[in-house]
Amino acid sequence: MRLTATLLILTRILEKPYFTSKEARDLGVRPAILSYYVSTGLLKRVRRGLYQKMDYQNSLSFRWDDLIESVYSVKGSVVCLTSALAIYDLTEEIPRQHWLAIRHGTSAKTTQGIKVLRYRNMKLGKTEIKLEGTKIPIFDRERTIIDAFRLLSREIAIKALKMAINEGGKNRIDLIKLQEYAKKLRFNIAPYLISIMT
């Protein structure tokens, strides 16, 4: 494939904050071509298998480009707790670290800017969202709220629950799912629901 044709194909993903070598391969672009573009200064290799256009400029509305990089740097991680609450606008707290869950028994260390937690149940409530065109794994609102009660302060969790209940439309929390998650994670959410809804 000619380099100009390859560049044309890559334009579909060059405007994203980051793209993976897999995404490029899915478009028919070989790793050797990516290496060539890195050597010529068109692309920047952020980490192994993670690339960015050299002159990529963050839009002012985008606050999560470093979170995307963190997710890609911690294999098998899922955005959780404070970071998930911030993405869902269920907290007024600005996270100082990116909170990522990994499967219990795997190895990854908390580093500067990344807080790693080990979860036994990584499937419950796991979903994906798009941030600036990049898919990242995250726990849904309901799982995030139950985890907030289990692992964060009651004050943060109660505020998040109130905000979620008061949201309207498609962002409104699914109370049945919330109670199912609470049961599976062995947390009694009923007293908090009764208190907030009466």
C-alpha positions in Angstrom: 0.0 0.0 0.0 1.4 3.4 -0.9 2.2 5.8 1.9 -0.1 8.5 0.7 -3.0 6.0 0.6 -2.1 4.8 4.0 -2.1 8.3 5.4 -5.5 8.9 3.9 -6.8 5.8 5.7 -5.2 6.9 9.0 -7.0 10.2 8.9 -10.1 8.4 10.4 -8.2 7.9 13.6 -5.6 10.7 13.7 -8.0 13.2 15.2 -8.5 11.0 18.3 -6.4 11.7 21.4 -4.8 8.3 21.0 -5.2 5.3 18.8 -3.8 1.7 19.1 -1.8 -0.3 16.6 -4.7 -2.7 16.6 -7.0 0.1 15.3 -4.5 0.9 12.6 -4.2 -2.8 11.7 -8.0 -3.1 11.5 -7.8 -0.4 8.8 -5.1 -2.3 6.9 -2.1 -0.3 8.2 0.9 -2.5 9.1 3.1 -1.8 12.2 6.1 -1.1 9.9 4.2 1.9 8.4 3.4 3.3 11.9 7.1 3.0 12.8 8.0 4.9 9.6 5.6 7.7 10.5 7.1 7.8 14.0 10.6 8.2 12.5 9.4 10.9 10.1 7.8 12.9 12.9 4.1 12.5 11.9 3.2 10.2 14.8 4.3 10.0 18.4 4.6 6.6 20.1 3.2 7.2 23.5 3.6 3.7 24.8 3.9 0.2 23.2 1.0 -0.1 20.8 -0.3 3.4 21.6 0.1 6.3 19.2 -0.9 10.0 18.8 -0.6 12.5 16.0 2.5 14.6 16.6 0.7 17.9 16.4 -2.5 16.7 18.2 -4.1 19.6 20.1 -6.5 18.9 23.0 -9.8 20.6 22.7 -10.7 22.7 25.7 -13.7 20.6 26.5 -11.6 17.4 26.8 -10.3 16.7 30.3 -9.6 13.1 30.1 -6.7 12.5 27.6 -4.3 11.5 30.5 -7.0 9.1 31.8 -7.1 7.4 28.4 -3.3 7.1 28.4 -3.5 5.6 32.0 -6.1 3.0 30.9 -3.9 1.9 28.0 -0.8 1.7 30.3 -2.4 -0.6 32.9 -3.4 -3.8 31.1 -6.9 -5.0 31.7 -7.9 -2.0 33.8 -11.4 -0.5 34.2 -12.1 3.1 35.2 -13.7 3.0 38.7 -14.7 5.0 41.8 -13.7 8.6 41.9 -12.7 8.8 38.2 -15.9 7.1 37.1 -18.0 9.4 39.4 -16.3 12.4 37.8 -17.0 11.1 34.2 -20.6 10.6 35.1 -20.9 14.0 36.8 -21.8 12.4 40.1 -19.3 14.2 42.2 -18.0 17.7 42.8 -14.6 16.3 43.6 -11.8 16.7 41.1 -9.8 13.5 41.0 -6.1 14.0 41.8 -5.4 10.5 40.5 -7.0 8.3 37.9 -8.7 5.4 39.7 -8.4 2.1 37.8 -9.6 -1.4 38.8 -7.7 -4.5 37.8 -8.5 -8.2 38.4 -7.5 -9.5 41.8 -4.3 -11.5 41.6 -2.8 -9.5 38.7 0.2 -7.2 39.1 0.2 -3.5 38.5 1.4 -0.8 40.9 -0.1 2.5 41.9 2.1 5.1 40.3 2.1 8.9 40.3 -1.3 9.9 38.9 -2.7 6.4 38.9 -4.5 4.7 41.8 -4.8 0.9 41.2 -7.4 -1.2 43.1 -7.9 -4.9 42.9 -11.4 -6.2 42.3 -12.6 -9.8 42.6 -15.6 -9.2 40.3 -14.5 -7.3 37.2 -17.5 -8.3 35.0 -20.4 -6.8 37.1 -21.4 -3.5 35.6 -18.4 -3.3 33.2 -19.2 -1.3 30.1 -17.5 1.0 27.6 -17.9 4.7 26.9 -16.3 6.9 24.3 -14.2 9.9 25.3 -13.2 12.0 22.3 -13.7 9.0 20.0 -11.7 6.6 22.1 -13.4 3.7 23.8 -12.5 3.1 27.4 -13.7 0.4 29.8 -15.6 1.8 32.8 -18.0 0.5 35.4 -21.6 1.7 34.9 -23.3 4.3 37.2 -25.0 1.7 39.4 -21.8 -0.3 40.0 -19.8 2.9 40.6 -22.3 4.0 43.3 -22.3 0.7 45.1 -18.5 0.7 45.0 -18.5 4.2 46.4 -20.5 3.0 49.4 -18.1 0.1 49.8 -14.8 1.7 49.2 -15.1 5.5 49.6 -16.6 7.7 52.3 -20.3 7.6 53.0 -20.5 11.4 52.3 -19.2 11.0 48.7 -21.4 7.9 48.1 -24.6 9.5 49.4 -24.0 12.7 47.3 -23.5 10.5 44.2 -26.6 8.5 44.9 -28.7 11.7 45.3 -27.3 13.2 42.1 -28.0 10.0 40.2 -31.6 9.8 41.4 -32.2 13.4 40.6 -30.9 13.1 37.0 -33.6 12.8 34.3 -33.9 11.0 31.0 -31.4 8.4 29.9 -28.9 9.4 32.6 -31.3 8.4 35.4 -30.1 5.6 37.5 -31.7 2.1 37.2 -32.8 1.4 40.8 -33.6 -2.2 40.2 -30.1 -2.8 38.8 -28.6 -0.8 41.7 -30.3 -3.1 44.2 -29.2 -6.2 42.2 -25.6 -5.0 42.3 -25.9 -4.3 46.0 -27.1 -7.8 46.7 -24.3 -9.4 44.6 -21.6 -7.2 46.3 -23.1 -7.8 49.7 -24.0 -4.2 50.5 -27.3 -3.1 52.1 -28.3 -0.1 50.0 -32.0 -0.1 51.2 -31.6 2.3 54.2 -29.9 4.9 52.0 -32.5 4.6 49.2 -35.3 5.0 51.8 -33.6 8.0 53.4 -33.1 9.8 50.1 -36.5 9.0 48.5 -38.7 9.8 51.5 
